[in-house]
Every structure is written in structure tokens, then in C-alpha cells.
Amino acid sequence: MDPSDRIFVALDTSDLDKALALAEGLRGLVGGVKLGQEFFTAQGPAGVDAVTALGLPVFLDLKFHDIPATVSRAVGAALALKLFMLNVHASGGEAMMWAAADAAGLADDERPLVVAVTVLTSLWSGDLVATGIDDNIEDQVLRLAALAENCDLDGVVCSPREVAALRRERGPDFKLVVPGIRPTWAATDDQKRVETPADTVAAGADYLVIGRPITESQDPADAARRIADEIGK
């Protein structure tokens, strides 16, 4: 895979014009874009359609987490958006993840990847304990990833710190989508479990979700090129 194809830029904005300008300026320099809850709440499916019309693959990051029937219908509705990838929360359980996988399988043309969020990169061990989970983060991530694979999902969203262990346990075909990526020249912001792009890919990541180091750069295109160069070294 070309290093640039691994980069999905997080367009974390509610402004459609800003999202379109960023996406247009990065076309050909990255593998795709991620549209999350902020964008979708403001712009809805029409906004997603406007971005996909530029020809960039879209990762719709809505983290579906509800009863199986609701998630099934949500994934089914998302198929009309012609997405590259979407996600659910692994903590929604087996029945919910099976429902998501089955719904995605009904796509008329190319089926989107469906990946499960394990533990958010903003969380640390103490945060898990506060929610009643006594295991360390890596053990919890590995457990949820095994559950996701058993439910026919394509992979997981995890932090850079768990990539190597997941690749060892889940093998070469299980997709690892990794936020919390910060080049050496960028601030960590509110992410806690972070790593550099090159180290994360070397550990076994497939796709890197990168936002502010690119989108808040004075020259987003140059920032994307620098990250691709870093991965390729």
C-alpha cells in the first residue's frame, strides 16, 4: 500500500465549505477522509454525499452503539452513502455486531468495511476502572477485537499502543484503524495513547486517522506529504 493511502484525514468541523475545501486540497495526497459526529449532526447525509462526490473514500465515524435492530437499520441506511468504512462500538456486544455485519452484507455494490471501536484513545486505565472495568487497556482491547472478529467484522479502531499485540493475535488480514497519531512535530492535544505515524505503521497499522496535525496546519497539503514521507522511510 502506498504510504499516502494509509492516511485518513479527520474533517472534524461542522462547516461544509471548510470540509470541502480541505478535502479538495488533499485529494490525491491521502487515502480518504473521516467524517464524524460533529460534521454529520450539522450536515447530515447530504453533507456526506457532497464530500464523496469529490472522489475521496469516506470513513463515517458515528460509532453506532444501540440495540441490534437499531444498529442494523442505521448501517442499512448508511449503505446509500457509498462509504469506504463505518464503525460501531464493540462494547455493544455480539448480537449488535452481528447485526451490523449482516446489514453491511446487503450492499448492492461494494460492501463498506465495518470496524469496531475498542477503547477510545482519550481514555486511560483509571478511566476504565471508573466505569467498572478492572482489566488493563490492552487486555480489554484484545478481548473486544477477538469478539469483533468472531462477529465477522473487518477490524477494529484502536490506539497505537495496542497495534503490535493486535497484529500478533488477529493476523495479517484483520484491519487496524488507528487514531491518536501525532508526528514528532505535532502537539498531542487531548489524546493520551499516541504514537508517530512511522512507528504505528511499522507495528502493523493499516489506516491512520489524523486530524489537527494536517487540518490545522498552515499548509495541510504539505503536512500530509510530510506524514506520507515519514511513513515511507
C-alpha positions in Angstrom: 0.0 0.0 0.0 1.3 3.5 -0.9 2.1 5.4 2.4 -0.4 8.2 1.5 -3.2 5.7 1.0 -3.0 4.8 4.7 -3.9 8.4 5.8 -7.5 9.2 6.5 -7.9 12.9 7.4 -10.3 13.7 10.2 -12.5 16.6 9.0 -13.8 17.5 12.4 -15.8 20.5 11.5 -19.5 21.4 11.2 -18.7 23.7 8.3 -19.4 22.1 4.9 -17.4 24.7 2.9 -14.4 24.2 5.2 -14.7 20.4 4.9 -15.0 20.5 1.1 -12.0 22.9 0.8 -9.8 20.7 2.9 -10.9 17.5 1.1 -10.4 19.1 -2.3 -6.9 20.4 -1.3 -5.9 16.9 0.0 -7.2 14.9 -2.9 -4.5 12.7 -4.3 -2.4 13.2 -1.2 -4.3 11.0 1.2 -6.3 7.7 1.2 -9.5 9.3 2.3 -11.3 11.4 4.9 -13.1 10.7 8.1 -16.4 12.4 8.8 -17.6 12.3 12.4 -20.5 13.2 14.6 -19.8 16.9 14.6 -20.0 17.0 10.8 -22.9 14.6 10.4 -25.0 16.3 13.1 -24.6 19.6 11.2 -24.7 18.5 7.6 -26.4 15.0 7.6 -26.3 12.6 4.6 -26.3 15.5 2.1 -23.0 16.7 3.5 -21.5 13.2 3.3 -22.7 13.0 -0.4 -21.1 16.3 -1.1 -17.7 15.0 0.2 -17.9 11.6 -1.5 -18.7 13.5 -4.8 -15.1 14.7 -4.7 -14.0 11.1 -5.3 -12.3 10.6 -1.9 -13.1 7.4 0.1 -15.1 8.3 3.3 -14.9 6.7 6.7 -18.1 7.6 8.5 -17.2 7.7 12.2 -20.6 7.6 14.0 -19.7 4.8 16.4 -23.1 3.1 16.3 -24.0 1.7 19.8 -27.6 0.6 20.3 -29.8 -2.4 20.3 -29.2 -4.7 17.4 -32.3 -3.8 15.4 -31.5 -0.1 15.5 -27.8 -0.6 14.5 -28.9 -2.9 11.7 -31.2 -0.2 10.3 -28.6 2.5 10.8 -26.0 0.5 8.9 -28.5 -0.3 6.2 -29.3 3.4 5.8 -25.6 4.2 5.6 -25.1 1.9 2.6 -26.8 4.6 0.4 -23.9 6.9 1.2 -21.4 4.7 -0.7 -18.9 4.6 2.2 -15.5 3.1 2.3 -15.8 2.3 6.0 -18.1 2.8 9.0 -17.9 1.8 12.7 -19.7 0.5 15.7 -18.8 0.2 19.4 -17.5 -3.3 20.2 -18.9 -2.8 23.7 -22.4 -3.1 22.1 -21.9 -6.8 22.2 -22.1 -9.8 19.9 -25.7 -9.5 18.7 -25.2 -5.9 17.8 -22.0 -6.5 15.9 -23.5 -9.4 14.0 -26.5 -7.2 13.1 -24.0 -4.6 11.7 -22.1 -7.2 9.7 -25.3 -8.7 8.3 -26.7 -5.3 7.3 -23.4 -4.3 5.6 -23.5 -7.5 3.6 -26.7 -6.4 1.9 -24.9 -3.7 0.0 -25.8 -3.6 -3.7 -22.3 -2.9 -4.8 -19.0 -2.7 -2.9 -19.6 -3.5 0.8 -18.1 -1.0 3.2 -15.6 -2.1 5.8 -17.2 -2.3 9.2 -14.8 -1.9 12.1 -15.4 -1.9 15.9 -14.2 0.8 18.3 -12.4 -0.9 21.2 -11.2 1.7 23.8 -11.2 5.4 22.9 -7.8 6.9 22.6 -8.8 9.7 25.1 -9.1 7.1 27.9 -6.5 5.8 30.3 -6.5 2.9 32.7 -8.1 4.9 35.5 -11.0 5.8 33.2 -11.8 2.1 32.6 -11.7 1.4 36.4 -14.2 4.3 36.9 -16.6 2.5 34.6 -16.3 -0.8 36.4 -13.7 -2.5 34.0 -10.8 -3.8 36.1 -8.6 -5.1 33.3 -5.8 -3.1 31.8 -6.4 -1.3 28.5 -4.5 -3.7 26.3 -6.4 -6.8 27.7 -9.7 -5.1 27.2 -8.8 -4.1 23.6 -7.6 -7.6 22.7 -10.8 -9.1 24.2 -13.1 -6.7 22.2 -11.1 -7.3 19.0 -11.5 -11.1 19.3 -15.2 -10.6 19.8 -15.4 -8.3 16.7 -13.6 -10.8 14.5 -15.9 -13.6 15.7 -18.8 -11.4 14.6 -17.5 -11.1 11.0 -16.4 -7.5 11.4 -13.4 -6.4 9.3 -11.3 -5.0 12.1 -11.1 -2.5 14.9 -10.3 1.0 15.9 -7.6 1.0 18.5 -4.8 3.3 19.8 -1.2 3.0 18.5 -0.2 1.3 21.7 -2.2 -1.9 21.0 -1.4 -2.3 17.3 1.5 -4.7 17.7 -0.3 -7.0 20.1 -3.4 -7.0 17.9 -1.5 -7.8 14.8 0.1 -10.8 16.5 -3.2 -12.1 17.8 -5.5 -11.4 14.9 -3.2 -12.0 11.9 -2.5 -10.1 8.7 -6.0 -9.6 7.3 -7.7 -8.0 10.3 -7.9 -4.2 9.7 -6.4 -1.9 12.3 -7.6 1.7 12.1 -5.6 3.9 14.3 -6.3 7.4 15.6 -4.1 9.1 18.2 -1.4 9.6 15.6 0.9 12.6 16.1 4.0 13.3 14.0 7.1 14.2 16.0 6.5 17.9 15.1 2.8 18.0 16.3 1.2 18.5 19.7 -0.7 15.6 21.4 -3.7 17.7 22.2 -6.4 15.7 24.1 -5.1 12.3 23.0 -3.5 10.1 25.7 -2.3 7.0 23.9 -0.4 8.4 21.0 2.4 7.4 18.7 4.2 8.6 15.5 2.9 7.6 12.0 6.0 5.6 11.1 6.1 3.6 14.3 2.4 2.8 14.1 2.6 1.5 10.6 5.8 -0.5 11.4 3.8 -2.1 14.2 1.1 -3.3 11.8 -1.5 -0.5 11.4 -3.5 -0.4 8.1 -5.0 3.1 8.3 -4.1 6.1 10.3 -6.7 8.7 11.3 -5.0 12.1 11.5 -6.8 15.4 12.2 -5.3 18.5 13.6 -1.7 17.9 12.5 -3.0 18.2 9.0 -6.2 20.3 9.2 -4.8 23.0 11.5 -1.5 23.3 9.6 -0.9 26.5 7.7 -0.4 24.2 4.6 -2.5 21.0 5.0 -1.2 19.5 1.7 2.4 19.9 2.8 1.6 18.4 6.2 0.0 15.4 4.5 3.1 15.0 2.3 5.4 15.1 5.3 3.5 12.4 7.1 3.4 10.2 4.0 7.2 10.7 3.6 7.7 9.8 7.3 5.7 6.6 6.9 7.6 5.6 3.7 11.1 6.0 5.2 
